[in-house]
Amino acid sequence: MSIKPWTLSITAFLNHRWISGLLLTLYYLAILLGLIWMYGKGDFSTPPFIYQGF
């Protein structure tokens, strides 16, 4: 069994305009959700300055 037919069918599938647009939208949505998950705590204050005692 060769991989070439699989490669051709997958590239033909991904060359559809609406499928590539959907995948790109899902990709950017995953990035946004990851950023919200990492920084969603709401605490954007800066840490205390470490050299205040000098």
HELIX and SHEET records of a PDB file:
HELIX    1   1 LYS A    4  LEU A   14  1                                  11    
HELIX    2   2 ARG A   17  TYR A   39  1                                  23    
END                                                                             
